[in-house]
Amino acid sequence: MKTKTNGLRGRPDFLLLVLTLLLVGFGLIMVFSASSNTAVISKSNNFDALYFTKRQLLFAVLGTFSMFAIMNIPYTVFKKGFVFYFVPVLFMLILVPFIGKDINGARSWFGVGSLGIQPTEFAKLGLVLYLGSLIAKKGEKFRDFKKGLIPVFTIIAVICGLIMLQPDLGACIVISIASLIIIVAGGANLKQLFLSGIIIASIVASLVSISVMINPDKWDYRFNRFTAFMDPLSDMQNTTFHLSRSLEALGHGGITGAGFGHSVQKLKYMPYPYSDFIFSVIAEEFGFIGSLLFLLFYLFYLWRGLLVALRCPDSYGTIVGVGVVALIAVQAIVNIGGVTGAMPLTGVTLPFISHGGSSLIVCLMGMGVLLSISREYNRPDGHVRPAAKPNSNLRK
């Protein structure tokens, strides 16, 4: 007698799961290396060399628990159930500019004891789930400008507008680019998308110009970051300080690196070595060869995540999966591009690696969604179920 298995969920993608845990583990090691010196000389941390490492370990445990929990929820539940996640996050985004904790000129955190919650990080995943549901529901109508692109652009504009009230330009850039990838993957009319992009860019440029005229001091540091990107050696003690220290770390690493734990720039020279500039520490300690191997591992990891998304039986899962991978990939590119001088610094963290609770937890939650998607095509008997015929609107 044959057992019916069509209704059973398969195993999660084992390779993606292992790669995720390896990446988190490497992140913990690098947070220890990059932060131990800073922690041991700080009175506020009680001179505890493991202060930041223990915090990151706590975030990793919470994130891993969330990942396994989400992995066991059928991803189709999020097609309508995203509302229960998105609405509270939207409410927090509205409140944080007014009652949030001010850190480095931005109100992006809610303080909870010695910890902090950054609503923007949770909004990234919420937006992916929302856009996936919206685009999949519209189907062929998504190619219609009024019924398709306008509703999608509206929700993206609302989220980005709330984030800029903090302000957090880096997160806005990441969300905008990742959303564009989701829209393209969802099968948008590229001609309409191109023309819309020109109009939106013009509107944003006009709003920025007005904001600069009203409050020029508020924009000084953003222009300084662009100046630093154009000429990192122009003002090494002021506007280009961050980037010049980062480039010195990369240069000191050379081909083979200074060795694990032997970074010089992390010794109170380079700001936030365990957060924004952790890739610089990786490059200094492991050199060009180690950095290349790390980037190849990261690339393979993202490719595996994308493969899981594309194997999904329906368009909703594919769009959401692509969105999760896009968020991680875009943020990694922006972070690494900034600390290497390939693009202006924006202050975003390196996913899975940098110290930061909200970022790590949300990344692992996103992986939970991807692993849930993978269970829909991995049959209990170990065979891969062919994907159902995709929506013709979904872009190949």
Helices and strands as residue ranges (DSSP letters): H 14-40, G 43-45, H 51-71, G 75-77, H 78-81, H 83-99, E 101-103, E 106-112, E 115-117, H 119-138, G 139-143, I 145-149, H 150-164, H 169-185, H 190-214, H 216-230, H 241-253, H 278-310, H 315-339, H 357-374
